Amino acid sequence: MTGRGDDGSRSVDLADLLDLTDVEAAALERLDPMTLGYYAGGAGEERTLRSNRAAWAELDLWHRALVDVSTRSTATSLLGLDLPAPVLVAPTALHRLAHPDGELATARACSDAGVPMVVSSLASTLLEDVVEATSAPVLLQLYVGRHREVAEALVERAERAGCVGIQLTVDTPVWGERHREHRTGFHLPDGVDVVNLRRHSPDVGAPTTGGIGEILGWTVSPTITWDDLSWLCGSTRLPVLTKGVCRPDDARRALDAGAAGVVVSNHGGRQLDGAPATARSLGAVAEVVRDADPAAVVLVDGGVRTGADALRALALGAHAVQLGRPILWGLAVGGQAGVARVLELFTSDLDRTLALAGCASLDDVTADLLDPR
Ligand SMILES: Cc1cc2nc3c(=O)[nH]c(=O)nc-3n(C[C@H](O)[C@H](O)[C@H](O)COP(=O)(O)O)c2cc1C
């Protein structure tokens, strides 16, 4: 059932949304053009953005017949944590553009579902408040930019707040060129800010108020190298995952530098346009990581929208997948309840897909599901 809200937008009955495509369509109807351009857009011609989705669908799933799947589990463990399903919320900036409760709504939905949340350095809510709002594990996504002391301060805050890990984003020597943001005049509306970074602005002589352009300028830096990863791994007791890797040799270097694993990601098609779809880069990366260190973690994100996509990712060697935009669509549609609906749709679809593929647990998800010949 749908009707008209006070603001003229169509209100949505979450029960009518049957998959993540439905949630996206409902969100597109509701979001203002500026937020929509920022959330939905990719870099350049958006080739990688499109191929992220398409490449998962190209992988057939060769199901096993006549397997007893009456008792099933999607449970897994990751970084020493027991999780109900192999899914995390990817770090995405500025949740308060989608809903006034922003990251707090996301964190509460994660709490109910037991799904870990990776909080962006560009979050619009203080990291400490997000951790406080959820009983689920929280990781900090970090950019190491011009001023190492900002990264240092954020890591210290993450450790103190009780975060369980860090994802260091490594695909942003500079920002990708996202035409949609220019066309819609992306800016920070009143009351929405990158509060975690802003807190450290005075320490590095950066503006404490004003537009996002300047703050984004010192958030990332083209001078960042493997030495920075080694430094980070040596300066925190938290496990560090390197987010934004597509090459096996880079994955190997990340482990050599002390990383606990990698996130195969192209930033949702927002950085290098032309980077391979993650469904195409994942397999080779996972193989190298497994050979180098069987305990290391491999996550993947980019266009993951269905249980079948998750199954494909696991069969290619990932330990879990991350959801980016679908979480923002859920927030836009219904705040905490909208994010909860996204997580519920995704995990129940994964459970059904497991059964249909003839797998009773994630241990049964092996490479032959993609090609038994
Ligand atoms: C609006 C938006 C903001 C994002 N912000 C960040 C960020 O602050 N840090 C980061 O490492 N990745 C960021 N990402 C990338 C996501 O973590 C993730 O890699 C990507 O969204 C996955 O693809 P998907 O959106 O197709 O699921 C952002 C993505 C979007 C769409």
The ligand as an ORCA input file, in Angstrom:
! r2SCAN-3c Opt
* xyz 0 1
  C      27.460      8.101     -1.598
  C      28.664      7.237     -1.373
  C      29.624      7.631     -0.451
  C      30.736      6.843     -0.232
  N      31.639      7.237      0.717
  C      32.729      6.465      0.953
  C      33.657      6.831      1.954
  O      33.500      7.844      2.626
  N      34.732      6.041      2.124
  C      34.953      4.898      1.388
  O      35.955      4.211      1.573
  N      34.055      4.513      0.452
  C      32.961      5.261      0.223
  N      32.050      4.856     -0.712
  C      32.254      3.569     -1.414
  C      31.582      2.417     -0.634
  O      32.269      2.134      0.542
  C      31.542      1.121     -1.456
  O      32.839      0.807     -1.896
  C      30.598      1.174     -2.652
  O      29.481      2.010     -2.393
  C      30.118     -0.229     -2.998
  O      29.343     -0.235     -4.128
  P      27.734     -0.230     -4.133
  O      27.321      1.147     -3.768
  O      27.423     -0.582     -5.555
  O      27.266     -1.281     -3.156
  C      30.923      5.630     -0.964
  C      29.947      5.248     -1.873
  C      28.824      6.025     -2.087
  C      27.795      5.545     -3.057
*
